[in-house]
Structures are given as structure tokens and as C-alpha cells.
Amino acid sequence: MKITEQEVQRVAQLANLALTGDEVVRMAHDMSGILTHIDKLNELDTSGVEPMAQVLYDAAETATLRDDVEKPSLSNEEAVANAPISGAGYFKVPRVIER
């Protein structure tokens, strides 16, 4: 699959990245190479491979997951109690995006 320079520029804009022309060309080339490699991997026959959703194997006595037990959640006041700055029940943070 070929990634165009326009697609790289669009993604860079969404990520708020300033890329030079040379970087756009290099990123388009690198990303196209990655997708080409993934296309090659998709050609592999994995019909005999059992899917894995967990890295843990089915062994109840050695499983490291705890039981999912419902507990009461924090109140709004408890949640923001240790916040450096809060107000009206919300965390307040400094503005980081200037657009």
C-alpha cells in the first residue's frame, strides 16, 4: 500500500506536528514500507494457529488474575481531593494547546 505525502501531511496536522518537506517524503516512504511488510504478513496461512486473547494459559491454579468484584466508586469530592488545582468538581490543568 502506498502512502501519499498528502496523507502524511494530514496526519501530521492532526497530531499537531510540524514536518519539513524532507521529513514528509521520508515518512511517506517509511510508512509505505511498513504497510507493504504488513501486507506480506497477511499472506501467511494462519488457519492452523489458535488465536490468543491473553498471554495467560488456561490454568486456574496458576492464573494471576483476580476475581472481578464490584466495589463502590470514589465520590467526586474524593476523586479531586488531592488534585493540585480543582474547581466545580473537576481537575483543572494548564492549557497546553494554543490554536
Buried (B, 14 or more C-beta within 10 A) or exposed (E): EEBEBEBBBEBBEEEEEEBEEEEBEEBBEEBBEEEEEEEEEEEEEEEEEEEEEEEEEEEEEEEEEEEEEEEEEEEEEEBBEEEEEBEEEEEEEEEEEEE
